[in-house]
């Protein structure tokens, strides 16, 4: 490449490196809102992406079905053994629910940290490079989604809304490396009081979340479950499962404990998510969409029509 | 015909984030990063020259940045820069499949190292270098190399067709 390092080209290279540094510096920190050109690109690409994603999900579904059929015998045996516990658990839950309701009434409290409304969404894209761990979903500010809402799958918490467009939003997964990405969590222990800490990002060496700032006096142990506490600035509802503790160590100063938490949700294969809003009692017609898939299709195609 | 190339690249770009992620998701041990659209940009850069490669890389990088993350600039810079550097368009190279594949693999590897370097530098990731090599670089290189081999013949045919068309127009 003899032509490469001529003077003019070198200057252009320098200038573009400077622009790179400036752009990265400006966008690295948490932004309240992305600029409108970005929103526009995200929305219009998102429409095409959701059209792309559907057949992909279908193919995946067929594959999973085949695998399921192969495993059906084993799974049946396992489920049967779990069913025995189920009847007891459900009656216990009913009892507790009633007790909780009457206690809340007695206290004249109508809200709790665990209340939320939810909206289901389809994952339409995922960052292919897996450096920044983000996914896109086909719901945006038009559907009532705002920044910092919690995003869960059936298994547990996976992340938060990073920014929204009109019809799409971007979800930052908990495994993303950004510093702002901290969630207040609690560990359910044998004691009465639960133990609090922060989910402090993903540890690449242990392949687990780091739960930091745990009080050293508490009896945190392995295999205890970790869930959100409902405290802290992000406004997540309480008691969303995050994972299970696999190892514990004292932190670098020896004052608090760090625990490694194996995530409950599968972060590699996410298809459907739910967005939770603690503030509003009802997010837009969630019931309707849950009831039947055809309906969901109709709702999602609608925004495409209105943008054209 | 003229719009076929951009449309193809756009299609492959969307494929990376949707179909690929659903059907071949990364696991905890192996993170293969599909750079299919960028591989096509390198082809453009070899067969049409470094400057078209730069322009294609710039536009593709812009979309990669905006659509998939809120961190701007990383791919715009690296796609454009490496798209330009990949433009070794001598006739001897164009007619030798092995050389073309080699260039593609080299440029894609350079891209992996460059993005790793940038993300490491801004403190976004803490993966040690050895783990990066085994976990990301080797699988990505094999994946994208295989893709390059797969599309080599159709791409060459496409570029020949495009060249003929341009010549016809000039006459």
HADDOCK unambig.tbl for C-alpha pairs under 7 A between the chains (distance, minus, plus):
assign (segid A and resid 20 and name CA) (segid B and resid 73 and name CA) 5.34 0.50 0.50
assign (segid A and resid 20 and name CA) (segid B and resid 74 and name CA) 6.76 0.50 0.50
assign (segid A and resid 20 and name CA) (segid B and resid 77 and name CA) 6.49 0.50 0.50
assign (segid A and resid 23 and name CA) (segid B and resid 72 and name CA) 6.02 0.50 0.50
assign (segid A and resid 23 and name CA) (segid B and resid 73 and name CA) 5.60 0.50 0.50
assign (segid A and resid 24 and name CA) (segid B and resid 71 and name CA) 6.39 0.50 0.50
assign (segid A and resid 24 and name CA) (segid B and resid 72 and name CA) 5.82 0.50 0.50
assign (segid A and resid 24 and name CA) (segid B and resid 73 and name CA) 5.89 0.50 0.50
assign (segid A and resid 27 and name CA) (segid B and resid 70 and name CA) 6.92 0.50 0.50
assign (segid A and resid 27 and name CA) (segid B and resid 71 and name CA) 5.35 0.50 0.50
assign (segid A and resid 27 and name CA) (segid B and resid 72 and name CA) 6.17 0.50 0.50
assign (segid A and resid 28 and name CA) (segid B and resid 71 and name CA) 5.82 0.50 0.50
assign (segid A and resid 38 and name CA) (segid B and resid 66 and name CA) 6.01 0.50 0.50
assign (segid A and resid 42 and name CA) (segid B and resid 66 and name CA) 6.97 0.50 0.50
assign (segid A and resid 42 and name CA) (segid B and resid 67 and name CA) 5.39 0.50 0.50
assign (segid A and resid 49 and name CA) (segid B and resid 14 and name CA) 6.68 0.50 0.50
assign (segid A and resid 49 and name CA) (segid B and resid 18 and name CA) 6.90 0.50 0.50
assign (segid A and resid 52 and name CA) (segid B and resid 18 and name CA) 6.76 0.50 0.50
assign (segid A and resid 53 and name CA) (segid B and resid 18 and name CA) 5.57 0.50 0.50
assign (segid A and resid 53 and name CA) (segid B and resid 19 and name CA) 6.42 0.50 0.50
assign (segid A and resid 56 and name CA) (segid B and resid 19 and name CA) 5.25 0.50 0.50
assign (segid A and resid 56 and name CA) (segid B and resid 22 and name CA) 6.55 0.50 0.50
assign (segid A and resid 57 and name CA) (segid B and resid 22 and name CA) 6.76 0.50 0.50
assign (segid A and resid 60 and name CA) (segid B and resid 22 and name CA) 6.88 0.50 0.50
assign (segid A and resid 60 and name CA) (segid B and resid 23 and name CA) 6.14 0.50 0.50
assign (segid A and resid 124 and name CA) (segid B and resid 18 and name CA) 6.48 0.50 0.50
assign (segid A and resid 125 and name CA) (segid B and resid 17 and name CA) 5.09 0.50 0.50
assign (segid A and resid 125 and name CA) (segid B and resid 18 and name CA) 4.98 0.50 0.50
assign (segid A and resid 126 and name CA) (segid B and resid 17 and name CA) 5.14 0.50 0.50
assign (segid A and resid 126 and name CA) (segid B and resid 18 and name CA) 6.63 0.50 0.50
assign (segid A and resid 126 and name CA) (segid B and resid 21 and name CA) 6.55 0.50 0.50
assign (segid A and resid 126 and name CA) (segid B and resid 68 and name CA) 6.89 0.50 0.50
assign (segid A and resid 127 and name CA) (segid B and resid 17 and name CA) 6.05 0.50 0.50
assign (segid A and resid 127 and name CA) (segid B and resid 68 and name CA) 4.98 0.50 0.50
assign (segid A and resid 128 and name CA) (segid B and resid 16 and name CA) 6.34 0.50 0.50
assign (segid A and resid 128 and name CA) (segid B and resid 17 and name CA) 5.49 0.50 0.50
assign (segid A and resid 128 and name CA) (segid B and resid 33 and name CA) 5.92 0.50 0.50
assign (segid A and resid 128 and name CA) (segid B and resid 34 and name CA) 6.60 0.50 0.50
assign (segid A and resid 129 and name CA) (segid B and resid 33 and name CA) 5.23 0.50 0.50
assign (segid A and resid 132 and name CA) (segid B and resid 69 and name CA) 6.87 0.50 0.50
assign (segid A and resid 134 and name CA) (segid B and resid 69 and name CA) 6.59 0.50 0.50
assign (segid A and resid 177 and name CA) (segid B and resid 124 and name CA) 5.10 0.50 0.50
assign (segid A and resid 177 and name CA) (segid B and resid 125 and name CA) 5.96 0.50 0.50
assign (segid A and resid 178 and name CA) (segid B and resid 124 and name CA) 6.10 0.50 0.50
assign (segid A and resid 204 and name CA) (segid B and resid 126 and name CA) 6.95 0.50 0.50
assign (segid A and resid 204 and name CA) (segid B and resid 127 and name CA) 6.02 0.50 0.50
assign (segid A and resid 268 and name CA) (segid B and resid 25 and name CA) 6.05 0.50 0.50
assign (segid A and resid 268 and name CA) (segid B and resid 26 and name CA) 6.16 0.50 0.50
assign (segid A and resid 268 and name CA) (segid B and resid 27 and name CA) 6.23 0.50 0.50
assign (segid A and resid 269 and name CA) (segid B and resid 22 and name CA) 6.85 0.50 0.50
assign (segid A and resid 269 and name CA) (segid B and resid 25 and name CA) 6.36 0.50 0.50
